Amino acid sequence: MHKISAIIFVLTLLIVGTASANFPENPSIRTFQLTYSLSDSLGIDDASKSFDYLLNPNSVYRPIAEAADSTTKFGVYGLKTIRSSDFQLIEDWNDDNPCYDKDSLFLYNTSEDTIVIRAIAPSASPCTDFYATVTTLPGDSLQTCTWSSLRYPPDWGYEGYWSYHWYYCKEKMGDDYDLFLCDEDAPVGIYKSDWYCANNPYFPFDIRGTNKWVQGHPSDVQGYSGMSSTVIVDSIKSLKSYYLPMIDSTFDTNGKEYIGNPVTYGLMSSDVFYIDMVEAGLSLLLGEQAFTRPLDPRSRKQTNNIEDMVDSCIALDNGSRCWLLVGLTTPDTTTLGLDRAYTEILTWYYTIGSKDHTVLGVYDGDNDYPYSKRTMRRQDINFVDIGDPDGERYVTKSGTDGVGQSYTIYQRNYTHIDGSDTTKYIVLHREKSGSNYSSSSGVTVNLVGGMGICGSCFEIIHADTSKTVLAQSQVNIKNCEGFLIRDKR
């Protein structure tokens, strides 16, 4: 059984210089965009001017983005699993830290038989499909096949691994990046039958479902001999509780931010929430397979509890942040129209978000940001400074619409103060319910309460920042729609 070493392991000894976190100031909202595979300079120039954070721009495009807007902050991408391309970095780490044994970073097959594990989330060779397998011979380091490469699950029970992981993050970030996005940061030991790819955690190894273990068992792996999956899970959680706060402390001291991507598994019932976020204070990326797009058949309140996660992140106020990656796909824009779909996302975010605790990104299935996609990814409305929320959202109206669909309309009010000038804003959001999104699903909301009328007192702000003055003080809000409204009184 793994036991936490009595050796005091202090990650902060690895500090490469101190700095205070300096996040960009964008009134009312923080935004980010994925820029993994950029294809043109105009795109990165525009993205830098439009977003607070760009995740994973390469060494060619990052200087262009920095020249476009010096306040933009940059994040770099990395993994918690180990690939063969990391072997040289492991050698470098071991040269700098000779007190550790690089071979002990890995897990080994300690049985007399081979271990055979099916591919995990395969996308390309050598992980050709879900039936592709990887064999680990007795005595060899454990291997799995994930996405499009072989992976070597690390041994979390070895304190040297956590020293290496910080070294890996530090080398990836260098002096040019402020954030580290750790992909494949799945939780351990949580299984729920309705999760997508529920049996596909990325590391330390697959213990949730027997369908991945074609031959062998986690108890055949060094350090876990004879242990049940439940005991293995508890052991790993204990190790996370011990080491992750050190990782967070080291990042904070260096003015950096660590963002874990738990893929589908960012649930409040998982250790990603109660260890990574609550105990360690790490930030989380919530969105991949999290059912956040406007017309997703699953509710944002169900399955992955995104809204509860955001509420908890705000309530914690411990330095961790929820990075919301909200899907926007062709079915959304075809059914709703681009302006309506985008504004629905934004108004939903405005009703639940916090500029100090949450960050918003919109994703259409492409990690690129070509200038040709500027309209799809636009964040023009973010430049309308609506100030700070007056309080939490509340239900302003609910019931059944004209086509028999139940509805709930949320409202949250904002105030912008500029010297002696004060401007009020109203955010309305009607969550999706049913499948009729036409004008026949519309419900009237009076903005002055009761049956009062105030002509030309309000104007709608659209996603491209254009405005429509309301002749009367009411709006008709359809299924899955939102409005950002300026109160001109």
C-alpha positions in Angstrom: 0.0 0.0 0.0 1.2 3.5 -0.8 2.0 5.6 2.2 2.8 9.3 2.3 6.5 9.6 2.8 7.7 11.0 6.1 10.2 13.0 4.1 9.0 16.7 4.1 8.6 17.5 0.4 8.5 21.3 -0.1 7.6 22.3 -3.6 8.2 25.9 -2.8 12.0 25.3 -2.8 11.6 25.0 -6.6 10.4 28.6 -6.9 12.0 30.4 -9.9 11.1 33.9 -8.8 8.3 35.6 -7.0 5.5 37.7 -8.5 2.0 38.7 -7.5 -0.9 37.6 -9.7 -1.7 40.3 -12.2 -4.9 39.5 -14.1 -6.2 41.8 -16.8 -9.0 44.2 -15.9 -12.0 43.8 -18.2 -15.1 45.4 -16.7 -17.9 43.1 -15.7 -16.5 39.8 -17.2 -13.4 37.8 -17.8 -13.1 35.9 -21.1 -10.8 33.4 -22.7 -10.3 31.6 -26.0 -8.6 28.4 -27.1 -5.8 29.1 -29.6 -4.1 25.7 -29.8 -3.8 25.5 -33.6 -3.8 29.0 -34.9 -3.7 29.6 -38.7 -3.3 33.3 -39.3 -1.9 36.4 -37.7 -5.1 38.5 -38.0 -6.9 35.9 -35.9 -4.5 36.0 -33.0 -4.3 39.8 -33.2 -8.1 40.1 -32.9 -8.3 37.4 -30.2 -5.7 39.2 -28.1 -7.8 42.4 -28.3 -11.1 40.6 -27.6 -10.2 38.3 -24.8 -8.5 38.5 -21.4 -6.8 35.1 -21.7 -5.5 33.0 -24.7 -4.9 29.3 -23.9 -1.9 27.7 -25.7 -0.8 30.1 -28.4 2.5 28.9 -29.8 5.9 30.7 -29.8 5.1 32.2 -33.2 1.7 33.7 -32.4 2.2 34.6 -28.8 4.4 37.6 -29.5 1.9 38.9 -32.0 -0.9 38.6 -29.4 1.3 40.4 -26.8 2.0 43.2 -29.2 -1.7 43.6 -30.0 -2.6 43.9 -26.3 0.0 43.9 -23.5 -2.6 43.1 -20.9 -3.5 39.8 -22.4 -2.5 36.8 -20.3 -1.4 33.5 -21.8 -1.9 29.9 -20.8 0.1 26.8 -21.9 -1.2 23.3 -22.3 0.2 20.2 -20.7 -0.7 16.7 -19.4 -0.6 14.9 -16.1 0.2 11.6 -17.8 3.6 10.9 -19.2 4.5 10.5 -22.9 7.7 9.4 -24.6 8.2 13.0 -25.7 8.6 13.8 -22.0 11.5 11.5 -21.4 14.2 14.1 -22.0 12.5 16.5 -19.6 12.5 13.7 -17.0 16.3 13.3 -17.6 16.7 17.1 -17.1 14.6 17.1 -14.0 16.6 14.2 -12.5 19.9 15.9 -13.3 18.6 18.9 -11.3 17.1 16.7 -8.6 19.5 13.7 -8.2 18.0 12.8 -4.8 15.0 11.3 -6.8 15.0 8.1 -8.9 13.5 8.8 -12.3 12.5 5.2 -12.8 10.3 5.4 -9.7 8.0 7.9 -11.5 6.3 5.0 -13.2 4.0 2.2 -12.3 5.1 -1.4 -13.0 3.4 -4.7 -13.7 4.4 -6.8 -10.7 2.4 -9.9 -11.6 3.7 -12.9 -13.5 1.1 -12.3 -16.3 0.7 -9.7 -18.9 -1.7 -6.7 -18.4 -3.8 -5.8 -21.4 -5.8 -2.5 -21.4 -8.1 -1.2 -24.1 -7.6 2.2 -25.6 -8.9 5.2 -23.6 -10.7 7.9 -25.7 -8.9 6.9 -28.9 -8.7 9.3 -31.9 -5.8 8.2 -34.1 -3.0 5.7 -34.5 -1.8 4.0 -32.4 -5.1 4.3 -30.5 -7.2 3.4 -33.5 -10.5 2.5 -31.8 -12.0 1.5 -28.4 -11.0 -2.1 -29.1 -7.3 -1.4 -29.6 -5.2 -2.7 -26.8 -1.8 -2.1 -25.2 0.1 -4.9 -23.5 2.4 -4.5 -20.5 4.7 -7.5 -19.9 5.7 -8.6 -16.4 8.2 -6.2 -14.9 7.6 -3.4 -17.4 6.2 0.0 -16.8 2.5 0.2 -17.2 1.2 1.6 -20.6 -2.1 2.8 -21.8 -3.1 4.3 -25.2 -5.0 7.6 -25.0 -6.1 9.9 -27.7 -3.3 9.4 -30.2 -0.3 8.3 -28.2 1.0 5.8 -25.7 0.9 7.0 -22.1 2.8 6.0 -19.0 0.7 6.4 -15.9 2.7 8.0 -13.1 3.1 6.7 -9.6 1.4 9.3 -7.4 2.7 7.5 -4.3 6.2 8.5 -5.1 7.0 12.0 -3.8 9.4 12.5 -6.6 6.5 12.5 -9.1 5.1 15.7 -7.6 8.5 17.4 -7.8 8.7 16.3 -11.4 5.2 17.6 -12.1 6.0 21.1 -10.9 9.2 21.0 -12.9 7.2 20.0 -16.0 4.7 22.8 -15.4 7.5 25.3 -14.8 9.4 24.4 -17.9 6.2 24.5 -20.0 5.3 28.0 -18.8 8.8 29.6 -18.7 8.6 33.4 -18.5 6.0 33.8 -21.3 3.0 32.0 -19.8 0.9 32.9 -16.8 -1.4 29.9 -16.7 -1.0 26.1 -16.9 -3.9 24.1 -18.3 -3.5 20.5 -17.1 -5.4 18.3 -19.4 -6.6 14.7 -18.6 -6.9 15.8 -15.0 -9.7 13.3 -14.3 -10.8 12.3 -10.8 -10.4 8.9 -9.3 -12.9 6.4 -8.2 -16.2 7.9 -9.2 -18.5 6.0 -11.4 -21.9 6.9 -12.6 -23.7 5.0 -15.4 -24.9 8.0 -17.3 -21.5 9.7 -17.6 -20.0 9.8 -21.1 -16.9 7.6 -21.3 -17.4 6.8 -17.6 -14.9 4.0 -17.7 -12.1 6.1 -19.2 -10.1 7.9 -16.6 -6.7 8.8 -17.8 -4.5 8.2 -14.8 -3.1 6.8 -12.7 -4.8 3.9 -14.5 -8.2 2.7 -15.3 -9.9 1.4 -12.2 -13.6 2.3 -12.7 -14.7 -0.4 -15.1 -13.6 -3.9 -15.9 -14.3 -3.4 -19.6 -11.0 -1.6 -20.1 -9.0 -4.2 -18.3 -9.0 -7.0 -20.8 -6.4 -8.9 -18.8 -5.0 -8.2 -15.3 -6.3 -5.9 -12.5 -5.0 -2.7 -10.8 -3.9 -4.9 -7.9 -1.3 -6.3 -10.3 0.4 -3.0 -10.3 3.3 -2.2 -8.0 2.2 -0.5 -4.8 -1.3 -1.8 -5.0 -0.8 -5.6 -4.7 -3.9 -7.3 -3.3 -5.8 -4.1 -2.8 -9.4 -3.7 -4.0 -10.4 -0.9 -6.3 -12.1 0.9 -3.4 -8.9 0.8 -1.3 -6.8 1.9 -4.2 -9.1 4.9 -4.8 -8.9 5.9 -1.1 -5.1 5.7 -1.2 -4.9 7.9 -4.3 -7.3 10.5 -2.8 -5.1 10.6 0.3 -2.1 11.3 -1.8 -3.9 14.1 -3.8 -5.0 15.7 -0.5 -1.4 15.8 0.6 0.4 17.0 -2.5 -2.0 19.2 -4.5 -2.1 22.0 -1.9 1.7 22.2 -2.3 1.3 22.5 -6.1 -1.2 25.3 -5.6 0.9 27.2 -3.1 3.9 27.1 -5.4 1.8 28.4 -8.3 0.4 31.2 -6.2 3.8 32.2 -4.9 5.0 32.5 -8.5 2.0 34.5 -9.6 0.8 31.7 -11.8 -2.5 29.8 -12.0 -3.1 26.0 -12.4 -6.2 25.0 -14.2 -7.2 21.3 -14.2 -9.4 19.9 -17.0 -11.4 17.1 -15.5 -13.1 16.4 -18.9 -16.5 15.0 -18.2 -15.9 14.4 -14.5 -16.1 17.9 -12.9 -18.9 16.9 -10.6 -19.4 18.1 -7.0 -19.5 14.5 -5.9 -16.0 13.8 -7.2 -12.6 14.4 -5.7 -11.8 16.9 -8.4 -14.2 19.2 -6.6 -13.6 18.4 -2.9 -9.9 17.9 -3.2 -8.6 19.9 -6.2 -10.8 22.9 -5.7 -11.9 22.9 -2.0 -8.8 21.6 -0.3 -6.1 22.6 -2.7 -7.6 25.8 -4.1 -6.9 24.8 -7.8 -8.9 26.2 -10.6 -11.0 24.0 -12.9 -11.9 24.1 -16.6 -15.6 23.1 -16.8 -17.0 22.4 -20.2 -15.6 19.5 -22.1 -18.5 17.0 -22.3 -20.3 19.1 -19.7 -23.4 19.8 -21.7 -23.3 23.6 -21.5 -24.4 24.5 -25.1 -27.7 26.3 -25.4 -29.7 23.5 -27.0 -28.0 20.5 -25.4 -30.8 18.0 -24.5 -29.4 17.9 -20.9 -29.9 20.7 -18.6 -27.0 22.8 -17.2 -28.5 22.1 -13.8 -28.3 18.3 -14.3 -25.8 15.6 -15.1 -22.7 17.7 -14.4 -24.1 20.3 -12.0 -22.3 23.2 -13.7 -24.4 25.8 -11.9 -23.8 24.2 -8.5 -20.1 24.1 -9.3 -20.1 27.8 -10.1 -22.0 28.7 -7.0 -19.6 26.7 -4.8 -16.6 28.2 -6.5 -17.9 31.7 -5.7 -18.8 30.7 -2.2 -15.4 29.2 -1.5 -13.5 32.4 -2.4 -10.2 30.6 -1.8 -8.4 31.7 -5.0 -9.8 29.0 -7.2 -11.7 29.9 -10.3 -14.2 28.1 -12.6 -13.3 28.4 -16.3 -16.5 27.8 -18.2 -16.0 26.5 -21.7 -19.5 26.8 -23.2 -20.3 25.0 -26.4 -21.8 26.7 -29.4 -22.5 24.5 -32.4 -24.2 24.5 -35.8 -27.5 23.1 -34.4 -27.6 26.0 -31.8 -26.9 28.7 -34.4 -29.2 27.2 -37.1 -32.1 26.9 -34.7 -31.7 30.1 -32.7 -29.6 32.3 -35.0 -26.1 33.4 -34.1 -27.1 36.6 -32.2 -29.7 34.9 -30.1 -27.5 31.8 -29.4 -24.5 34.0 -28.4 -26.6 36.3 -26.2 -28.3 33.3 -24.6 -24.9 32.1 -23.5 -23.8 35.5 -22.3 -26.9 36.3 -20.3 -26.9 32.9 -18.7 -23.3 33.6 -17.6 -24.1 37.1 -16.4 -26.9 35.6 -14.2 -24.5 33.1 -12.5 -21.0 34.4 -12.9 -18.5 36.5 -11.0 -15.6 38.4 -12.5 -13.4 37.4 -9.6 -14.3 33.7 -9.6 -15.3 32.7 -13.1 -14.0 33.1 -16.6 -16.1 32.5 -19.8 -15.0 31.0 -23.1 -17.2 30.0 -26.1 -16.2 26.9 -28.1 -17.5 25.7 -31.4 -15.4 22.5 -31.7 -12.3 24.1 -33.2 -9.2 25.0 -31.3 -8.2 27.5 -34.0 -9.0 31.2 -34.0 -8.8 32.2 -37.7 -10.0 35.7 -38.5 -12.7 34.2 -40.7 -14.3 32.8 -37.6 -14.4 36.1 -35.8 -18.2 36.4 -36.0 -18.7 32.9 -34.5 -16.3 33.6 -31.7 -17.1 37.3 -31.2 -17.1 38.9 -27.8 -18.1 42.4 -28.8 -20.7 42.6 -26.2 -18.1 42.2 -23.5 -16.9 45.7 -24.2 -20.2 47.0 -22.8 -19.3 47.7 -19.2 -22.4 46.9 -17.2 -20.6 47.2 -13.9 -21.2 45.0 -10.9 -24.2 42.9 -9.9 -26.6 44.3 -7.3 -27.1 40.9 -5.9 -27.8 37.3 -6.9 -30.2 36.2 -9.7 -33.8 35.6 -8.9 -36.8 34.2 -10.6 -38.8 37.1 -12.1 -41.4 35.0 -13.8 -42.3 31.3 -14.2 -45.3 29.3 -15.5 -46.4 27.7 -18.8 -46.0 29.3 -22.2 -48.6 29.4 -25.0 -47.4 26.1 -26.4 -47.6 24.2 -23.1 -43.9 24.4 -22.1 -42.9 25.2 -18.6 -40.6 28.2 -18.2 -38.4 29.9 -15.7 -37.1 33.4 -16.4 -34.2 34.6 -14.2 -33.2 38.3 -13.7 -30.1 39.8 -12.3 -29.5 43.6 -12.1 -26.2 45.4 -12.6 -25.0 48.9 -11.8 -22.2 50.7 -13.6 -20.8 53.7 -11.8 -18.5 56.2 -13.6 -17.8 59.1 -11.3 -21.1 60.8 -10.6 -22.8 58.9 -13.5 -24.8 55.7 -12.6 -26.3 53.4 -15.2 -28.6 50.5 -14.5 -28.7 47.2 -16.5 -31.1 44.3 -16.4 -30.1 40.8 -17.5 -32.9 38.4 -18.3 -32.4 34.7 -19.1 -34.9 32.0 -19.9 -33.5 28.6 -19.7 -34.3 25.9 -22.3 -37.4 23.8 -21.6 -39.1 21.8 -24.3 -38.3 22.0 -28.0 -40.4 24.9 -29.4 -38.1 28.0 -29.7 -40.4 30.0 -32.0 -42.2 33.2 -31.3 -45.2 31.2 -30.2 -43.2 30.2 -27.1 -42.7 33.8 -26.1 -43.6 35.2 -22.7 -44.0 38.9 -21.9 -41.9 40.4 -19.1 -42.7 43.9 -17.9 -39.6 45.8 -16.9 -41.2 48.2 -14.6 -43.3 45.7 -12.7 -47.0 45.2 -12.7 -48.7 46.7 -15.7 -46.7 50.0 -15.7 -45.5 51.5 -19.0 -42.5 53.6 -19.6 -42.0 54.4 -23.3 -38.4 54.5 -24.6 -37.0 54.0 -21.1 -35.1 50.8 -22.0 -32.9 49.6 -24.8 -31.7 46.1 -25.7 -28.0 45.6 -26.3 -27.3 43.0 -29.0 -24.3 40.7 -29.3 -22.6 43.1 -31.8 -23.2 46.0 -29.3 -26.0 47.6 -31.5 -29.0 48.8 -29.6 -32.8 48.6 -30.0 -34.9 51.1 -28.0 -38.1 49.5 -26.6 -41.2 51.5 -27.4 -42.8 50.0 -24.3 -41.2 48.8 -21.1 -41.6 45.1 -21.9 -39.9 42.3 -23.8 -41.2 39.1 -25.2 -38.7 36.3 -24.3 -38.8 33.1 -26.2 -37.7 29.6 -25.1 -33.9 29.5 -24.7 -33.3 33.3 -25.0 -31.8 36.1 -23.0 -31.7 39.9 -23.1 -29.2 42.5 -21.9 -31.1 45.7 -21.3 -30.0 49.2 -20.4 -32.3 51.1 -18.1 -32.3 54.7 -19.4 -34.4 56.2 -16.7 
